[in-house]
Amino acid sequence: MAEFKFTCPQCKQKIQCDSTCVGSQINCPVCQQAITVPSASPAAAKTGERMIQIKISTLRTVALLGLSILLATGIVVMTVYFLAGPKTVTFKAFVDGTDVVKLSGKKLWIEHQAFQRPGKMLVNGQKWNPAWNNNTSTPCDLSTAFKPRNPESIKLLTRAGRGTILIMEMPTSANNETLAVQLDDGEPGADWYEFTISW
């Protein structure tokens, strides 16, 4: 296998390389700039000049190392996404009036505003029958804490309800990071309302 020498066009470092690398792109071992291995070998390096030799086995090792790093990075990113990816809370209730569902940390509760208190409630598919203190329910404990990374990550998906379901208040430090979602049924009788909050 013939070897020849050439100079990096960026840093002028002398490089020795296998002839099988001609035309391929490599990174200079000194300045790390991408260079194309030339087809014509320039004059040999002068005696006493520092020479770097690149062999096919070295290039193969560097390529495998780079591929391993990319694969490991991908695994880490996917793990973070699945473990710390979007979280959700789904609330469903039989509503006849106006109610505000609030989320903060690992707690969800209702502040009833008008007409009848909601009934037949489910949080994440589990029945919930809270006690009431005037028009405020006792909180429901959530398995996943409501801690959005930023306000833009909070999404409201309306699943059922003939009236309106809307975010009244976004979490801030002033309201103890509490999200408020209003359910407003302005029609006669009660109806099912369901929504999912993701963050």
C-alpha positions in Angstrom: 0.0 0.0 0.0 1.7 3.2 -1.2 1.9 6.2 1.1 2.5 9.8 0.2 2.7 13.2 2.0 0.8 16.4 1.6 0.3 19.7 3.4 -2.9 20.8 5.2 -4.1 23.9 3.3 -5.3 25.6 6.5 -2.5 25.1 9.0 0.3 23.9 6.7 0.9 20.7 8.7 2.7 17.9 6.8 0.5 14.8 6.7 1.4 11.3 5.5 -1.5 9.2 4.2 -2.3 5.9 2.5 -2.9 6.3 -1.3 -6.3 4.6 -0.8 -7.5 7.8 0.9 -7.1 9.9 -2.2 -10.2 12.0 -2.9 -11.7 11.3 0.6 -12.5 14.0 3.1 -10.6 13.9 6.5 -10.1 16.2 9.4 -6.6 17.6 9.8 -5.2 16.0 13.0 -3.8 19.4 14.1 -6.4 22.1 13.2 -9.4 19.8 12.8 -10.4 21.5 9.5 -12.0 19.3 6.9 -9.7 18.7 4.0 -9.8 16.6 0.8 -6.8 14.2 0.4 -5.2 15.4 -2.9 -4.5 13.0 -5.8 -1.1 14.4 -6.6 1.4 14.1 -3.8 3.5 17.2 -3.2 7.2 17.1 -2.7 8.4 15.2 0.3 8.8 17.0 3.6 12.1 18.6 4.3 14.4 16.7 6.8 13.6 17.7 10.4 10.0 18.8 9.7 7.3 17.3 11.9 5.2 14.6 10.1 1.8 13.2 11.0 0.9 9.8 9.5 -2.7 8.8 8.9 -3.4 5.1 8.2 -6.6 3.4 7.1 -6.8 1.6 10.4 -6.7 5.0 12.3 -9.4 6.5 10.1 -11.6 3.4 10.7 -11.1 3.6 14.5 -12.0 7.4 14.4 -15.1 6.7 12.3 -16.2 3.9 14.7 -15.6 6.1 17.7 -17.6 8.9 16.2 -20.5 6.5 15.3 -20.4 5.2 18.9 -20.6 8.7 20.3 -23.6 9.6 18.0 -25.4 6.4 19.0 -24.8 7.0 22.7 -26.0 10.6 22.4 -29.2 9.4 20.5 -29.9 6.8 23.3 -29.5 9.5 26.0 -31.8 12.0 24.1 -34.5 9.3 23.6 -34.3 8.3 27.3 -34.7 11.9 28.4 -37.6 12.4 26.0 -39.5 9.4 27.3 -38.7 10.0 31.0 -39.0 13.8 30.9 -41.2 14.2 27.9 -44.7 15.7 27.8 -46.9 15.0 30.8 -50.7 15.1 30.9 -53.7 15.4 33.2 -57.2 14.5 32.0 -60.2 15.8 33.9 -63.9 14.8 33.2 -67.0 15.9 35.0 -70.8 16.3 34.7 -71.1 20.1 34.7 -74.2 22.3 35.2 -72.9 25.8 35.8 -69.4 27.3 36.0 -66.4 25.8 37.6 -62.7 26.4 37.6 -60.3 23.5 37.7 -56.9 24.4 39.2 -53.5 22.6 39.0 -50.4 23.3 41.0 -47.6 20.8 41.8 -49.2 17.4 42.6 -52.6 18.9 43.5 -55.8 19.4 41.4 -58.9 21.0 42.9 -62.1 22.8 41.9 -63.4 26.2 42.7 -67.1 26.2 42.0 -68.5 29.6 40.7 -72.1 29.3 39.7 -75.2 27.1 39.8 -74.7 23.3 40.6 -71.4 21.8 41.8 -70.0 19.3 39.3 -70.7 15.6 39.7 -69.4 12.2 38.5 -65.8 13.4 38.3 -62.8 11.5 37.0 -59.1 12.5 37.1 -56.9 10.5 34.7 -59.7 8.0 34.4 -60.0 7.4 38.2 -63.3 8.3 40.0 -62.9 11.3 42.3 -65.5 12.3 44.9 -64.0 15.2 46.9 -65.3 16.8 50.1 -66.2 20.5 49.8 -65.4 23.5 51.9 -68.0 26.0 50.8 -67.3 26.2 47.0 -63.7 24.8 47.1 -63.1 21.0 46.8 -60.5 19.1 48.7 -57.5 18.5 46.4 -56.9 15.4 44.4 -53.3 14.0 44.6 -51.7 13.6 41.1 -49.2 10.9 40.4 -47.2 13.4 38.1 -46.5 16.9 39.4 -47.6 19.8 37.3 -44.3 21.5 36.6 -44.2 22.8 33.0 -40.7 23.6 31.6 -42.1 26.9 30.2 -45.6 28.5 29.6 -45.4 27.7 25.9 -45.3 24.0 26.6 -48.8 24.1 28.2 -51.5 22.8 25.8 -55.3 22.5 26.4 -57.1 19.8 24.4 -60.9 19.9 24.7 -62.4 16.4 24.5 -66.1 17.0 25.4 -68.5 19.8 26.4 -71.1 21.9 24.7 -70.0 25.1 26.5 -66.6 26.7 26.8 -63.4 25.2 28.2 -60.6 27.8 28.4 -57.4 28.6 30.3 -58.2 31.5 32.6 -54.9 31.9 34.2 -51.4 30.7 33.4 -49.0 29.6 36.2 -46.7 32.4 37.5 -44.7 32.9 40.7 -47.5 35.4 41.8 -50.1 32.6 41.8 -47.9 29.9 43.2 -47.4 28.3 39.7 -51.2 27.5 39.4 -53.0 26.9 36.2 -56.7 27.7 36.1 -59.1 26.1 33.5 -62.7 27.3 33.4 -65.6 25.1 32.4 -68.7 27.2 31.6 -72.0 25.4 30.8 -74.5 28.1 29.9 -77.1 25.7 28.7 -80.1 24.2 30.6 -79.3 20.9 32.4 -75.9 19.3 32.8 -73.4 17.9 30.2 -70.2 16.0 30.2 -67.0 18.2 30.0 -63.6 16.7 29.5 -60.2 18.2 28.8 -56.5 17.2 28.8 -53.7 19.5 29.9 -50.2 18.6 28.6 -46.9 20.3 29.4 
